[in-house]
Structures are given as structure tokens and as C-alpha cells.
Amino acid sequence: MFESRFLSGLRTRSRTTAFSRLTVEQLESRDCPSTVTLNAQVLEDHQVRLTGLVTDGGVGVANVQVQFSGAAGGSIVSAADGSFSYTTSNAELGVAHAVGYVGGQAVTNTADANISVTAPSLAASISGVNQNLVTISGHVDDLDADELVVVFSGIGSAQITPDENGDFMITLEASGLGDLEASVVDLWGQAADPVELEVNSDAPVISEFAAVNEMFTIWTFRGFVSDESAAGMTVRLGGLPSLDGVTATVGSDGWWEVTRTLNAGETGTVTAITTDWWGLDSNLAMTSVS
């Protein structure tokens, strides 16, 4: 009888121990997912999409509160298959972290993902000069190009926002010859390499300067000005008393002329000179009246 009771008790303890072990293992499997993954994708408009998966033993786990910290903040609950996708504008460049929580307790590893974006690139060149107005064309290569501002400084200041393709064109007034700098910073605070532009000009040249006698003491003086922006420049005549203060305006074709009545018997050398929009003087052209 003792042996029967002993064997009966042994079988009872064995069943109890086996049941307890099974119960613990089931709780761990159901309530303690152990792995979370994290990926980061930078989107337009300074947004980041954080995605990942919560699993336990290779099986997705639902209803886990995934909390983000580091370079991104926020939280989201995992879906039925353990996946999650969270988009936020509350992010910066750097490393974001994700941890899964159940009942306020961390139940997963800490997953990391790097939030990074390529710095913008900037290209610009002078496409035209008219008088002291400089036209600049360029392109910005960036995820948010049409939201950025290209800033010009130096001998002229201006700013412009590229179009949806990143292209831009702007005309600004320059205070003189010298350097212009173009710069741009993206929505993440990253600056492109600045572009240096040099505005230069050759001095104008007066050629084919001639004096034509119309009749008696009436003379016409004409010539041609070579310059990248000759139109509108002022030619100043001199050399004879009757020509002091006399000027002529250069036409769109580069030619100019003016007719004046000289004093009786007035002869000698007539001079002509002009100054361009940058303050550069031309040669002193000469012709004679006899």
C-alpha cells in the first residue's frame, strides 16, 4: 500500500510540474515579443517614414506599442502581422531608435536606423549681361528643390525659388564688376557647395569716328561703339568750343551721330569718348574739322 501511495504521489507531482512549465512557456510566447526592426526613408517636405516589424520566434506580433526616440519622435501600434509604418515631420538627421512596449514595459530589443539625405547640389552661370543687369541661370538638385531658396550675394543681392524641376533664372542689378556668390540650404540645414560667378567686362571701343560737313558750318559727327551693352551709352564730344557739353546716345545697333553748327572759321581736332555701365572709359577717338 505504501508503494502504491508513493507511486501515485510521484505521478501527481510529475503532472503538476509539466503543467506549470507549459503555462509559463505559453505566457512568454504570447506576451513577450522580443525582436523589432527599423528602417527609415526620407520623404519630401521634411518628412521621414519609419517602418519595421515586431516578431517573436519569427511570427509577427500585433498590438505592440513601438516608441521612437533619438533623431525621430513618436509612437505607433504594430498591425496584425507585426508590421508598422509611421510618417513624421518631427525628425532630424541622425540615428533613430525604436523599442516595443507592452503594458508600459519594454519587451524588445532597441532597433536603430540612420536618417540621412544627400546634401543639395547647385549649378549656376551668367547667361546674359545688359548694361549693369546680370542674368543668371542655374539648377538645384534636391528632393525638395522647389521649396528651397537660392541666395545671391556679393556685387548684387537677390534670391529665387527654383521651379518643380529645380531650374531657375534671375536678373539682378550689379553694383559693379566683381564676384557674385550663389548659395542654397536644404530643409535639413545642409548647404550646397557655393558657386562663385565673376562679372567682368572689356572697356568699350569707339571706331569709325568721322566728321561730315553737311553745308557751310553744319557738321555731323558719327561713330560706332563696340561693347557687350553699347545701346544707351553716352558719347561725349570735345576738342572745339562749339562741341563742349555735346553728347550723343548710342543706338541699339551700336551707331551714334549728332549734328551741330560750328562757329565760323572753327577748325581743329574733335574728340569722342564714352564710359560703359561699369565705369570703364573707352579710347579717345579723334577726327578733324577743316
Backbone hydrogen bonds, N-H to C=O, Kabsch-Sander energy under -0.5 kcal/mol:
donor,donor_aa,acceptor,acceptor_aa,energy
5,R,1,M,-2.6
6,F,2,F,-2.6
7,L,3,E,-2.3
8,S,4,S,-2.2
9,G,5,R,-2.4
10,L,6,F,-2.1
11,R,7,L,-2.2
12,T,8,S,-1.8
13,R,9,G,-2.6
14,S,10,L,-2.1
15,R,11,R,-2.0
16,T,12,T,-2.2
17,T,13,R,-2.7
18,A,14,S,-2.2
19,F,15,R,-2.1
20,S,16,T,-2.4
21,R,17,T,-2.2
22,L,18,A,-1.9
23,T,19,F,-2.2
24,V,20,S,-1.9
25,E,21,R,-2.0
26,Q,22,L,-2.0
27,L,23,T,-1.7
28,E,24,V,-2.3
29,S,25,E,-2.0
30,R,26,Q,-2.1
31,D,27,L,-2.9
32,C,28,E,-1.5
34,S,55,T,-0.9
35,T,55,T,-1.9
37,T,53,L,-1.6
39,N,51,T,-2.8
41,Q,49,R,-2.2
43,L,47,Q,-3.5
47,Q,43,L,-0.7
48,V,88,T,-2.6
49,R,41,Q,-3.1
50,L,48,V,-0.6
50,L,86,Y,-3.8
51,T,39,N,-2.2
51,T,49,R,-0.5
52,G,84,F,-1.7
54,V,82,G,-2.7
55,T,35,T,-2.4
55,T,53,L,-0.5
56,D,59,V,-2.4
59,V,56,D,-1.4
61,V,54,V,-2.4
63,N,78,S,-1.9
65,Q,63,N,-0.5
65,Q,101,Y,-2.3
66,V,64,V,-0.8
66,V,76,I,-3.5
67,Q,65,Q,-0.6
67,Q,99,V,-2.8
68,F,74,G,-3.1
69,S,97,H,-1.8
71,A,69,S,-0.6
71,A,95,V,-1.8
72,A,69,S,-0.6
73,G,90,N,-1.6
74,G,68,F,-0.9
76,I,66,V,-2.1
78,S,64,V,-2.3
79,A,83,S,-3.3
82,G,79,A,-2.0
84,F,52,G,-1.7
86,Y,50,L,-2.9
88,T,48,V,-2.5
91,A,89,S,-1.5
92,E,71,A,-2.4
94,G,115,I,-2.0
96,A,94,G,-0.5
96,A,113,A,-3.2
97,H,69,S,-2.6
98,A,111,A,-2.2
99,V,67,Q,-1.9
100,G,109,N,-0.5
101,Y,65,Q,-2.4
102,V,105,Q,-2.4
105,Q,102,V,-1.6
107,V,100,G,-2.7
108,T,100,G,-0.9
109,N,34,S,-0.9
111,A,98,A,-2.7
111,A,109,N,-0.6
113,A,96,A,-2.0
115,I,94,G,-4.0
116,S,114,N,-0.8
121,S,141,D,-1.6
123,A,139,H,-2.3
125,S,137,S,-2.4
127,S,125,S,-0.6
127,S,135,T,-2.4
128,G,135,T,-1.3
130,N,133,L,-2.8
133,L,130,N,-2.5
134,V,132,N,-0.5
134,V,172,L,-3.0
135,T,128,G,-3.2
135,T,133,L,-0.5
136,I,170,I,-3.3
137,S,125,S,-2.4
138,G,168,F,-2.3
139,H,123,A,-2.4
140,V,166,G,-2.7
141,D,121,S,-2.4
142,D,140,V,-0.7
145,A,142,D,-1.4
147,E,144,D,-2.4
148,L,145,A,-1.4
150,V,160,I,-3.3
151,V,149,V,-0.5
151,V,183,S,-2.9
152,F,158,A,-3.1
153,S,181,E,-2.0
155,I,153,S,-0.5
155,I,179,D,-1.7
158,A,152,F,-1.2
160,I,150,V,-2.0
163,D,167,D,-2.7
166,G,163,D,-2.1
168,F,138,G,-2.0
170,I,136,I,-2.5
172,L,134,V,-2.6
174,A,132,N,-2.7
174,A,172,L,-0.5
175,S,155,I,-3.2
178,G,199,V,-1.9
180,L,197,L,-3.3
181,E,153,S,-2.8
182,A,195,V,-2.7
183,S,151,V,-2.1
186,D,190,Q,-3.1
189,G,186,D,-1.8
192,A,184,V,-2.6
195,V,182,A,-2.5
197,L,180,L,-3.4
199,V,178,G,-3.6
199,V,197,L,-0.6
200,N,198,E,-0.7
205,V,226,S,-1.7
207,S,205,V,-0.5
207,S,224,F,-3.0
210,A,222,R,-2.5
212,V,220,T,-3.2
213,N,211,A,-0.5
214,E,212,V,-0.6
214,E,218,I,-2.5
215,M,218,I,-1.1
218,I,215,M,-3.2
219,W,217,T,-0.6
219,W,260,R,-3.1
220,T,212,V,-3.1
221,F,258,V,-3.2
222,R,210,A,-2.1
223,G,256,W,-1.9
224,F,207,S,-2.9
225,V,254,G,-2.7
226,S,205,V,-2.8
226,S,224,F,-0.5
227,D,225,V,-0.6
230,A,227,D,-1.0
232,G,250,V,-2.8
233,M,230,A,-2.2
235,V,233,M,-0.5
235,V,248,A,-3.4
236,R,273,I,-3.3
237,L,235,V,-0.5
237,L,246,V,-2.7
238,G,271,T,-1.7
243,L,240,L,-1.9
244,D,241,P,-1.2
245,G,237,L,-0.5
246,V,243,L,-2.1
248,A,235,V,-2.0
250,V,233,M,-2.8
251,G,255,W,-3.0
254,G,251,G,-1.8
256,W,223,G,-2.1
258,V,221,F,-2.3
260,R,219,W,-2.9
262,L,217,T,-3.0
262,L,260,R,-0.6
266,E,263,N,-2.2
267,T,265,G,-0.6
268,G,289,V,-3.0
270,V,287,T,-3.6
271,T,238,G,-2.6
272,A,285,A,-2.1
273,I,236,R,-1.7
275,T,234,T,-0.7
276,D,280,L,-2.8
279,G,276,D,-1.7
282,S,274,T,-2.8
283,N,204,P,-0.6
285,A,272,A,-2.5
285,A,283,N,-0.9
287,T,270,V,-2.2
289,V,268,G,-3.1
